[in-house]
Amino acid sequence: MRWGVILSLVPAMAALQSPAGLAQDLKRPEEQLAAIYALKVQLEVEQRHLDGALQRHDANARAREEARARLTRLYQDLDAMVAGRDEGEPGAILNAEGDVQKVEVELEVLSRQGRDVRAEIRDAQSRINLLADRIARLRKTLPSDTESLTGTWDITYMPSDDKGVFTLRQSGTLLAGEYSLEGGWKGSMQGTIVDGKVLLHRIDSKLGRSSDLEGTVSPDGKTLRGTWTNFILSGGTPVAGSWIARKRPERQEP
């Protein structure tokens, strides 16, 4: 990850150090989106950590099973020699005792390592659950997808600098509304929004479908910007350009 990206996430990550930061410091949608991104980065790190710990625990479990199997065989051989069922060279029992002790020490070390890695797994799972919960709570504070574009927008067309007003209503991914532009142009609008990308068909009240507008929604949900294409050609009129629209603040009830 680039240092510029990391540094840009520092304020958001600092605000996430306490639950109070979620409610008090992250008031703007763009700050909330940055915080969600920072949390997702942390979540990916923790998930990789957990995956590594699970792999180490799996390897530890296999090693413990192998050590227990070897210890069982060594005890069987030792017990047979002590009981006289097996005959061996002088000192064989002593050598067998040494082999048993080595494997017992190995098994004890493996058991301790297993306990440590299981504690590591529990900690990682706890952090993952906490991060997932914070992400979910932050997402709930973002503007609703079904209402974010509903409202009145002041639009400017470039390069002509013509201005106008869009009134949009959003229902899921569908958009509908009306518009009025300088020069007396007015009509209806239809379109869609998918993954923050907007497509609007401008339908003039006299001329029919007159232009298409494509654009994207800003992180705070208050600005639309993109390009337009005109279907009605007339002398000296641009056939394409860019546009920007800003959402008017909603009136607060007294």
N, C-alpha and C positions, 0 to 999 in steps of 0.2 A: 504493500500500500504506500502511495506517495506521502511524503511528509506534509505536503500542503493539505491533503485530505485529513490526515491525523490531527494536524493543528486546528483545522476548522471544526473538528468534533470535540475539542477540549472543553469549550464552554458547556456544551450539551451533556457531555459525560460527567463534568463536575456537578452539574445540577442534579444528576441522577444518584449521587452518593447517598442521599437521604430521601425517604418518602415525601418529605415536605417539599423537596425540590420539584417533584412532579407537579404539584398543584400551584406553587408560588412562582417559580422561575420560568416555566415553559408555558407562556401564555399565548404566543403567536404560533400559528400552524406551521410556519417554516422551522421554528425552533423545535416543535414537537416532532416533525419529520426528521430533523437532524438527530434528535435524541433516539428515535426509533431505529435509525440507521446505525447509530453508535451501539445501541443495545444488540442489534442483530450481529454486528461484528463481534461483540463480546460473546454472544450466544454461539456463533460458529467456532470461536476459540475454545469455549467450554465443551462443545460437542466433540471436537477433535481430541481434547484432553480426555474426555470420557471414553471415546473409542479406543484410545491408546491404553487407558487403564483396564478396560474390559479385555483387550488382547493380552495384556500382561497377566491378568488374573486367570485367563484361560490357560496360558503357558504354565503358570504356577500350579494350577490344579492338576495338569498332566504330570508335572514333575513330582508333585506330592503323591499321586497315585503310583508312579513308578518307584519312588523311594519306599512307599509302604509295601509294595510287592517284593522289592528286594529285601526289605527288613523281615518280612514274613518268611522268605526262603532261608535267610541267614539263621533265623531263630529255629526253623525246622532242622537245619543241619546241626546247629549247636545242641539242641535238645537230643537229637539222635546220638551224638557223640557222648554227651553226659550220661545218657541212659544205657550206653554200651551197645546200641543197635548198629552203630557205625564204628569201625576201627580206623584210627588214623595215627600219624606219626606223633611222637612226643611233642608236646607244645601246640598240637592242633587246636585243642580247646581254647588255649590262650589266644591264639591267632584269630579264632572265630569270635571270641569276645571283643577283640579289637575291631574287627570288621563290623560287628553289631553296633558298637559305640559310634563309629564313624557315620554310619547311616542314620543312627538316632540323632546325632548332632545335625546332620544334613536335613533331616525331616523337621527338626525343631526350627532351623533357620527358615525353611520353606514355609512352615506354618506361620511364623512371625511375619514374613513377607506377605503372605496371603492376607493376614489381618490388616496390615498396613494398606495394601492396595484396595481392600474392601472399604476401608474408611475413606480412601481417596475417591472411590466410586460414589459413595454416599454423599460426600461433599460436593462433587461435580454435579450429581443429580439435583441436589438442593439448590445450587447456584443456577442451573438450567431452569428449574421450575420458577425461581424468583425472577429471572430475566424474562421468561415467557409471560409471567404475570404482569410485569411492568410494561412490556410491549403491548399486551392486550388492553391494559388500562389507558395507555397513551393513545392507542388507536380509537378508543371510545371518545376521546376528547376532540378528535379531528372533525371538521365539518362533515355532515352526512353526505354520502355519495348521491343519495336520492334528492338532495336539496341544494347542493353546493352551487349549481349554476342557475337555480331559480332566482329571478330578480331582474332589476333594470341595469343595463350596461350602456355606458357612453363609449361610442366607437369612433375611431379616426381611421380613414383610409389614406394610405400613402401610395403614390407620390402626390396625389391631388390635394391632400389635407382636408378632404370632405369629412364632415362630421355628422353624427346621427345618434339614434337611440335604439337599442335592442331591448325587448322585453321577452325574457325566456322563461319557460317552465320545463323542469326536468322531471322525468318519471323513469327511474332506473337508467337505462342507457339511451332512452329516447328524449329528444328535445323538440319543442314546439314554441311558437311565439309570433310576435309582430315586430315590425321595424318602421322607422321613419328617418329619412335622410334629408339633408339640405337640398333645396331645389324642388321640394314637394314630392319626392319619391317615397312611397310607402307600400307595405304589403305584408306577407306572412313569411314565416321561416319554419323549416323542418330540418331535423338532423339527428345525429347520434353523438354519444360520448363513450369511448371505450379506452380504458387504461390511460385516462388523462388526455386523450387525443379527440379533438372536436371536428366534426364535419357538419357544415350548415349549408342548406340550399335556400337561397333567397328567391322568393317568388313575388314578383312585382304585381300590384293590383291591376295594372293595365297590360303589361307586356308578358306576363307569365314568368317562367323561370329565367332569371336574369344573371345570376352568378352563383358560384360556389366559394365557400370560405373554409379553409383548413387551418387548424391551429392547435395549440396546447394550452393547458391550464397551469398557471403558476402554482408553486407549492402551497401558498396561502389561500388559493381558490378565489382570489380577487382580481386576477388579470388574465385575459385571453390575448394571445398574439399568434399571428401566422401569416398565410398568404391567401390571396383571392384571385379568382379567374372570372373574367366577364364573358358572357355568352352573347351579349347584344353589342355588336360592333357599330361604331359611328365615327365619323371623321375626327381625328385628333384626340380621341378618347383612349386612355391606356387600356390594354386588354388584360393586364395582370399587375399585381403589386403586393404590398403587405398591409396588414391592419393590426390594430391594437384596441382592446376594449377593457374598460375598468368598471368594476361593479360598484354601483352606488350603495352607500351605507343604508342598512335597513332602518326604518324609523322605529324609535323606541316608544313603547306605550307609556303614557304618563302615569 
